[in-house]
C-alpha cells in the first residue's frame, strides 16, 4: 500500500478546498455578511493541514486501484467534514451531524436537506451549499488529475474510483488532458445556462446557484419552494440542462471535434432519451387533469422526469400528490439514473442496458444451448470483466440498499418514507415520497439514521466499492504493516 501518495492526494484535496472556500468569502464581502470570517478561518485551516500533508516527500508516485479507491473515499470524507465546519461554527446549522449531512449531500450532489427554512440562511451559506454541488458534480479528483504529476498511468486509477459508470476510458492518450477536456465542457455548459437564466430575468445570485445545482445534478434550492415560483421559461431552461448534464460527456467531446455521427450514435444516449420521452408521456397523461392547460402539465411532467432521472432533485410541484402510477414511474427513474460519464447518479442507463441484454442472452442459451452469442454495447462486444462487474455491482447495490432500509426502519417510520429516503440518498437524488417528499426534509430522522443515509450518499456517488473497500481489514493491515517496516528502517 503506497500510503505516501494517499497522504499527498489528501493534502492536495485540502489545499484545493481551501482555495475554493475563498469564493463564499467573496460572496460575504459583496453582501456584507460577517459569516464570511468563518469560511476564511476554515480555509486557512485546510490550507495549513494541506501543506503539512504535502510537505513530506513522496516515496513513490505510482499507485494502483486499491490506493486509488482508498484515496478517493478518504478525499470525499475529508472534503465533506471540513466543508461542514463553516455551517456548524457559524451557528447557521447548530448541529454538527446536520451540518455534515447537508455538506455530504452537497458534495455527493444528492440535494437531500435537513433544513426546514432554507431562506433563513445567509447568501454566503446558500452559495457554498450550491457550490458544493458544482465541485462534486465532476469530482474534485478529476480536477486534481489535470495538475498532480503521477507516473505509470496511475491517474486512470483515480478516474476509475471516482467516475460513474461500469467502465472508464480515455478521450485522449493522457489522462490529465482527458480531465481538462471534461472540465472545459462542464464549465462551458454551466456558463451557457447562467446566461440563458439571466436572459429570462432570473437574478444573478439565483442564476449562479441554480446553474451550479443543475450542472452537478444536485438540486439544492435557494428558495423554500425549490423552482416552483420561477417562470415556465426558466423551468424549461433548467429542464433542458438537467437532461444535457445527464448525457455521457463523451458525446460532447465528439461534437466539439465534429464527429456528430459518433456523438448521436451512442447507444446509451439513445436509450436515455427514449426512457425520458416514455416517462414524460406516462406522467403527462396521468396528471393532465391536475393542471389548467396541456402546456402547464407538460412543463411539470418534463421537469420532474428530468429532475429525477438525472438525480438533480429540483421540483416545480409537490409530486407527492400525484397518482400512484406517476409516483411509481418516478421511483423507477430514481434507480435507472442518468448516463455513465455524466454528472448524474443512479445505477446508470448503460448498466441496465447490459443487464437486459445479459438476460436476453441467458434466455437464448436455454432455447439454443449450443449457440454462442456475444453481448454488444455501443457497437462493440462487451468484455466479460465489464459484464461480471455489472452483475457484482447490482448484487452489492441491492445488499447495501436492503440493509439501509432495514436500519432506517427501526425508527418506525412508514415503509414508503424509509424506502424512498434510502432510494433518494443512495441514488443521489434528494427528495423522496411521503415524509421526505419535495416539500419536506430529512431533519426528522434520528442522528444515527442520518449517518446511515450519509453513508448511502457517499456509497452511491462513489459507486459503492471505493467506499466499501475502507471496511476491508486487509487495507488497514497493509497500512499498519508498512508503518512498522518504516519504523524498523
C-alpha positions as a printed Julia matrix, in Angstrom:
489×3 Matrix{Float64}:
   0.0     0.0     0.0
   1.51    3.32   -1.1
   0.47    5.44    1.89
   2.7     8.39    0.91
   0.77    9.07   -2.31
  -2.54    8.75   -0.43
  -1.33   11.34    2.07
  -0.18   13.59   -0.77
  -3.54   13.37   -2.56
  -5.45   14.11    0.67
  -3.22   17.14    1.26
  -3.81   18.33   -2.31
  -7.58   17.94   -1.82
  -7.47   20.06    1.35
  -5.42   22.76   -0.39
  -7.9    22.75   -3.28
 -10.83   23.05   -0.85
  -9.05   25.94    0.88
  -8.88   27.85   -2.4
 -12.47   27.01   -3.36
 -13.71   28.19    0.05
 -12.46   31.7    -0.75
 -15.38   32.15   -3.16
 -18.03   32.17   -0.4
 -15.73   34.63    1.4
 -16.06   36.9    -1.64
 -19.84   36.49   -1.54
 -19.85   37.51    2.13
 -17.96   40.7     1.23
 -20.42   41.54   -1.57
 -23.44   41.05    0.7
 -21.65   42.43    3.8
 -22.24   39.32    5.85
 -19.88   38.77    8.81
 -20.33   34.99    8.49
 -17.61   35.03    5.84
 -14.93   35.12    8.54
 -15.75   31.5     9.46
 -15.23   30.37    5.87
 -11.93   32.22    5.78
 -10.85   30.57    9.05
 -11.68   27.08    7.81
  -9.98   27.88    4.5
  -6.77   28.75    6.35
  -7.09   25.55    8.42
  -7.45   23.43    5.27
  -4.51   25.24    3.66
  -2.26   24.67    6.67
  -3.14   20.99    7.01
  -2.81   20.51    3.27
   0.71   21.96    3.2
   1.74   19.83    6.18
   0.47   16.67    4.48
   2.27   17.53    1.24
   5.47   18.62    2.96
   6.97   15.16    3.24
   8.46   13.85    0.01
   6.54   11.16   -1.89
   8.44    7.88   -1.84
   6.75    6.54   -4.96
   4.29    8.36   -7.24
   2.98    5.16   -8.83
  -0.13    3.62   -7.29
  -2.77    1.08   -8.19
  -6.52    0.66   -7.98
  -6.67   -0.12   -4.24
  -4.72    3.08   -3.45
  -7.0     4.95   -5.86
 -10.11    3.7    -4.06
  -8.74    4.5    -0.58
  -7.52    7.95   -1.67
 -10.85    8.72   -3.35
 -13.03    7.63   -0.4
 -10.92    9.45    2.2
 -10.78   12.54   -0.03
 -14.57   12.77   -0.13
 -14.81   12.23    3.62
 -12.19   14.93    4.3
 -13.85   17.24    1.8
 -17.25   16.82    3.46
 -16.02   17.14    7.05
 -14.07   20.36    6.51
 -16.77   21.71    4.2
 -19.29   21.28    7.02
 -17.3    23.24    9.59
 -18.37   26.76    8.44
 -22.06   25.8     8.73
 -21.54   24.48   12.24
 -19.09   27.08   13.62
 -21.19   29.98   12.31
 -24.3    28.55   14.0
 -26.35   28.57   10.8
 -26.68   24.8    11.24
 -26.18   24.31   15.0
 -25.78   20.52   14.95
 -22.51   19.09   13.59
 -24.37   15.99   12.4
 -26.86   18.13   10.47
 -24.08   20.32    9.06
 -22.24   17.19    7.92
 -25.43   15.73    6.42
 -26.03   18.93    4.45
 -22.43   19.04    3.21
 -22.22   15.35    2.29
 -25.5    15.83    0.44
 -23.96   18.8    -1.35
 -20.66   17.25   -2.43
 -22.29   13.97   -3.46
 -24.83   16.03   -5.47
 -27.71   14.39   -3.6
 -29.63   17.51   -2.59
 -31.34   15.94    0.44
 -31.62   18.62    3.11
 -32.27   18.77    6.84
 -33.25   22.46    6.67
 -36.86   23.43    7.31
 -36.31   27.05    6.23
 -33.55   27.32    3.64
 -34.26   31.02    3.02
 -33.13   31.82    6.57
 -29.53   31.06    5.56
 -27.12   33.83    4.59
 -26.17   34.38    0.94
 -22.73   33.04    1.84
 -24.12   29.74    3.13
 -26.55   29.42    0.22
 -23.7    29.95   -2.24
 -21.47   27.38   -0.52
 -24.31   24.81   -0.5
 -24.83   25.2    -4.25
 -21.11   25.42   -4.97
 -20.55   22.03   -3.29
 -22.82   20.59   -5.99
 -20.68   22.06   -8.74
 -17.47   20.81   -7.11
 -18.84   17.31   -6.56
 -20.56   17.04   -9.94
 -17.43   16.4   -11.96
 -15.35   15.43   -8.94
 -12.51   17.26   -7.27
 -10.09   14.43   -8.05
 -10.82   14.76  -11.77
  -9.67   18.36  -11.39
  -6.57   17.29   -9.47
  -5.71   14.79  -12.2
  -5.02   17.71  -14.51
  -2.33   19.08  -12.17
  -0.94   16.22  -10.0
   2.14   14.61  -11.57
   1.56   10.86  -11.28
   3.57    8.32  -13.23
   2.93    4.99  -14.87
  -0.63    5.8   -15.9
  -1.73    5.98  -12.26
  -4.28    8.73  -12.99
  -6.6     6.14  -14.51
  -6.96    4.53  -11.07
  -8.3     7.79   -9.61
 -10.66    8.14  -12.56
 -11.93    4.58  -12.1
 -12.53    5.17   -8.4
 -14.37    8.48   -8.79
 -16.08    8.46  -12.19
 -19.58    6.97  -12.56
 -20.25    4.05  -14.86
 -19.27    0.43  -15.49
 -16.03    1.31  -17.31
 -13.74    4.29  -17.74
 -11.75    5.2   -20.82
  -9.58    7.99  -22.09
 -10.78   10.62  -24.55
  -7.16   11.38  -25.4
  -3.95    9.38  -24.72
  -3.03   11.22  -21.5
  -5.47   11.14  -18.6
  -4.66   14.68  -17.46
  -5.78   16.02  -20.85
  -8.99   13.99  -20.58
  -9.64   15.66  -17.21
  -9.03   19.1   -18.72
 -11.42   18.42  -21.6
 -14.13   17.24  -19.2
 -13.81   20.38  -17.08
 -13.77   22.6   -20.17
 -17.1    21.09  -21.28
 -18.51   21.23  -17.73
 -17.55   24.87  -17.19
 -18.74   25.93  -20.63
 -22.18   24.36  -20.24
 -22.56   25.96  -16.79
 -21.8    29.43  -18.22
 -24.31   28.94  -21.06
 -27.04   28.0   -18.59
 -26.27   31.03  -16.41
 -26.59   33.33  -19.44
 -29.91   31.76  -20.51
 -31.32   32.09  -16.99
 -30.23   35.74  -16.83
 -31.92   36.3   -20.19
 -35.16   35.04  -18.61
 -34.98   37.63  -15.83
 -33.56   35.46  -13.06
 -31.39   37.44  -10.58
 -27.64   36.82  -10.87
 -27.3    35.11   -7.49
 -30.25   32.82   -8.25
 -28.84   32.03  -11.71
 -25.44   31.11  -10.27
 -26.88   28.89   -7.54
 -29.4    27.21   -9.87
 -26.84   26.59  -12.61
 -24.35   25.07  -10.18
 -27.11   22.82   -8.81
 -28.15   21.81  -12.33
 -24.6    21.23  -13.58
 -23.78   18.96  -10.66
 -27.27   17.43  -10.86
 -27.54   18.26   -7.16
 -30.77   20.13   -6.61
 -30.2    22.34   -3.55
 -32.72   25.13   -3.95
 -32.23   28.62   -2.55
 -35.97   29.05   -2.09
 -38.3    27.04    0.12
 -40.39   26.04   -2.91
 -37.36   24.98   -4.99
 -38.2    26.02   -8.6
 -41.97   26.46   -8.17
 -42.01   30.27   -8.13
 -39.96   30.74  -11.31
 -41.46   31.33  -14.76
 -42.16   28.49  -17.22
 -39.27   29.76  -19.41
 -36.8    29.39  -16.54
 -38.22   25.97  -15.64
 -37.78   24.8   -19.26
 -34.19   26.07  -19.36
 -33.41   24.08  -16.22
 -35.27   21.04  -17.6
 -33.22   21.03  -20.79
 -29.92   21.49  -18.97
 -30.73   18.78  -16.43
 -31.18   16.39  -19.36
 -27.99   17.67  -21.03
 -25.89   17.2   -17.9
 -27.24   13.65  -17.64
 -25.74   12.77  -21.04
 -22.4    10.98  -21.28
 -19.81   13.75  -21.68
 -18.07   11.71  -24.38
 -20.91   12.77  -26.7
 -19.98   16.44  -26.23
 -16.33   15.64  -26.87
 -17.28   14.05  -30.2
 -19.42   17.1   -31.05
 -16.57   19.52  -30.35
 -14.41   17.64  -32.86
 -17.3    17.42  -35.38
 -17.77   13.68  -35.07
 -21.55   14.03  -34.99
 -22.18   10.52  -36.3
 -20.41    9.01  -33.29
 -22.0    11.51  -30.88
 -25.59   10.88  -31.94
 -24.96    7.18  -32.48
 -24.16    6.46  -28.82
 -26.45    3.62  -27.78
 -26.68    4.64  -24.13
 -27.74    8.2   -25.01
 -30.48    6.91  -27.31
 -31.9     4.67  -24.56
 -31.57    7.52  -22.05
 -33.58    9.92  -24.21
 -36.09    7.2   -25.05
 -36.71    6.45  -21.36
 -37.2    10.18  -20.69
 -39.7    10.51  -23.55
 -41.68    7.45  -22.43
 -41.74    8.59  -18.79
 -42.88   12.11  -19.72
 -45.71   10.67  -21.84
 -46.98    8.47  -18.98
 -46.77   11.23  -16.36
 -48.34   13.76  -18.77
 -51.47   11.71  -19.35
 -51.68   10.71  -15.67
 -51.53   14.35  -14.45
 -53.42   16.08  -17.28
 -56.49   16.64  -15.12
 -54.5    18.3   -12.3
 -53.41   21.43  -14.16
 -55.08   24.17  -16.18
 -53.56   23.59  -19.6
 -51.73   20.88  -21.52
 -48.63   23.12  -21.69
 -48.55   23.52  -17.9
 -48.93   19.76  -17.48
 -46.15   19.1   -19.99
 -43.91   21.63  -18.21
 -44.31   19.95  -14.83
 -44.14   16.39  -16.22
 -40.98   17.12  -18.21
 -39.32   18.96  -15.33
 -39.95   16.25  -12.74
 -38.98   13.38  -15.04
 -35.76   15.18  -15.99
 -35.09   16.07  -12.36
 -35.49   12.5   -11.1
 -33.76   10.52  -13.86
 -30.77   12.87  -13.79
 -30.91   12.7    -9.97
 -30.98   16.5    -9.71
 -33.88   16.8    -7.29
 -35.34   20.21   -8.14
 -39.14   20.4    -8.11
 -41.84   22.63   -9.56
 -44.77   20.81   -7.92
 -45.4    18.55   -4.97
 -45.32   15.27   -6.91
 -46.17   13.51   -3.65
 -49.78   14.4    -4.57
 -49.64   12.75   -8.0
 -51.3     9.44   -8.91
 -49.76    6.15   -7.83
 -48.74    5.37  -11.42
 -46.88    8.69  -11.77
 -45.09    8.21   -8.46
 -44.16    4.65   -9.45
 -42.6     5.97  -12.67
 -40.55    8.49  -10.66
 -39.36    5.81   -8.21
 -38.26    3.58  -11.09
 -36.39    6.52  -12.63
 -34.58    7.01   -9.3
 -32.89    3.65   -9.76
 -32.23    3.93  -13.51
 -30.42    7.25  -13.23
 -28.52    9.1   -15.94
 -25.78    8.04  -18.37
 -22.37    6.79  -17.31
 -19.77    9.53  -17.7
 -22.28   12.25  -16.76
 -22.73   14.15  -13.51
 -25.93   12.2   -12.75
 -26.35    9.42  -10.2
 -28.38    6.24  -10.04
 -27.4     2.79  -11.26
 -26.89    4.22  -14.8
 -28.64    3.52  -18.08
 -25.65    1.62  -19.51
 -25.74   -0.92  -16.68
 -29.45   -1.57  -17.19
 -29.0    -1.94  -20.95
 -26.23   -4.52  -20.47
 -28.22   -6.31  -17.75
 -31.24   -6.63  -20.08
 -29.0    -7.88  -22.89
 -27.44  -10.39  -20.5
 -30.92  -11.62  -19.61
 -31.72  -11.99  -23.32
 -28.52  -13.94  -23.86
 -29.35  -16.31  -20.98
 -32.87  -16.93  -22.31
 -31.44  -17.66  -25.76
 -28.98  -20.17  -24.25
 -31.93  -22.03  -22.7
 -33.59  -22.31  -26.11
 -30.37  -22.93  -28.08
 -27.86  -24.45  -25.62
 -25.08  -24.69  -28.22
 -25.43  -21.18  -29.52
 -22.65  -18.67  -28.91
 -23.88  -15.13  -28.62
 -21.85  -12.12  -27.51
 -23.36   -9.1   -25.82
 -22.74   -5.93  -27.81
 -22.84   -2.42  -26.42
 -22.06    0.77  -28.34
 -21.34   -1.4   -31.38
 -18.6    -3.38  -29.63
 -18.62   -6.72  -27.78
 -18.97   -6.13  -24.04
 -15.95   -7.63  -22.28
 -16.59  -10.41  -19.78
 -14.99   -8.35  -16.97
 -17.42   -5.48  -17.61
 -20.47   -7.79  -17.57
 -19.19   -9.52  -14.42
 -18.53   -6.19  -12.67
 -22.06   -5.01  -13.52
 -23.59   -8.18  -12.06
 -21.5    -7.82   -8.9
 -22.34   -4.12   -8.68
 -26.07   -4.8    -8.93
 -25.94   -7.5    -6.24
 -23.87   -5.26   -3.95
 -26.23   -2.36   -4.56
 -29.24   -4.45   -3.52
 -27.45   -5.69   -0.37
 -26.48   -2.16    0.72
 -29.91   -0.81   -0.2
 -31.79   -3.53    1.7
 -29.56   -3.21    4.77
 -30.05    0.57    4.79
 -33.84    0.31    4.51
 -33.82   -2.16    7.41
 -31.6     0.11    9.53
 -33.74    3.19    8.9
 -36.99    1.27    9.52
 -36.14    0.72   13.2
 -37.16    4.34   13.73
 -40.71    3.14   13.0
 -41.47    5.45   10.07
 -43.81    4.28    7.31
 -42.33    1.97    4.66
 -42.66    4.42    1.75
 -40.75    7.08    3.7
 -37.95    4.65    4.64
 -37.77    3.04    1.2
 -37.68    6.3    -0.77
 -35.38    8.02    1.75
 -32.74    5.35    1.09
 -33.51    5.32   -2.65
 -33.15    9.11   -2.79
 -29.82    9.1    -0.96
 -28.06    6.06   -2.43
 -29.07    7.22   -5.92
 -28.09   10.83   -5.08
 -31.5    12.28   -5.91
 -32.67   14.31   -2.9
 -36.43   14.23   -2.38
 -38.34   11.02   -1.86
 -42.02   10.46   -1.06
 -44.32   10.91    1.96
 -42.34   12.4     4.91
 -39.27   13.05    2.72
 -41.25   14.42   -0.23
 -40.34   17.58   -2.19
 -41.99   19.88    0.37
 -40.47   18.04    3.36
 -36.91   17.45    4.6
 -34.69   14.8     6.23
 -34.44   16.55    9.58
 -36.97   14.15   11.1
 -34.51   11.23   11.22
 -32.54   10.2    14.3
 -28.82   11.18   14.15
 -27.81    7.51   13.77
 -30.04    7.14   10.72
 -28.65   10.37    9.31
 -25.21    8.73    9.34
 -26.7     5.68    7.6
 -28.08    7.98    4.89
 -24.77    9.86    4.68
 -23.03    6.53    4.09
 -25.56    5.81    1.33
 -24.91    9.18   -0.29
 -21.15    8.61   -0.36
 -21.53    4.99   -1.46
 -23.89    5.98   -4.26
 -21.67    8.81   -5.52
 -18.52    6.66   -5.43
 -20.25    3.63   -6.98
 -20.08    1.53   -3.78
 -16.73   -0.26   -3.99
 -14.29    2.63   -3.3
 -16.13    3.29   -0.03
 -16.73   -0.35    0.9
 -13.03   -1.13    0.47
 -12.33    1.03    3.54
 -14.06   -1.65    5.61
 -11.82   -4.42    4.29
  -9.36   -5.45    7.04
  -6.56   -6.12    4.51
  -6.34   -2.42    3.66
  -5.65   -1.38    7.24
  -3.39   -4.38    7.81
  -1.25   -3.31    4.84
  -1.04    0.26    6.13
  -0.15   -0.9     9.65
   2.48   -3.37    8.37
   4.03   -0.72    6.14
   4.31    1.73    9.03
   6.05   -0.87   11.22
   8.55   -1.62    8.44
   9.38    2.07    8.05
  10.0     2.47   11.77
  12.38   -0.51   11.75
  14.28    1.04    8.84
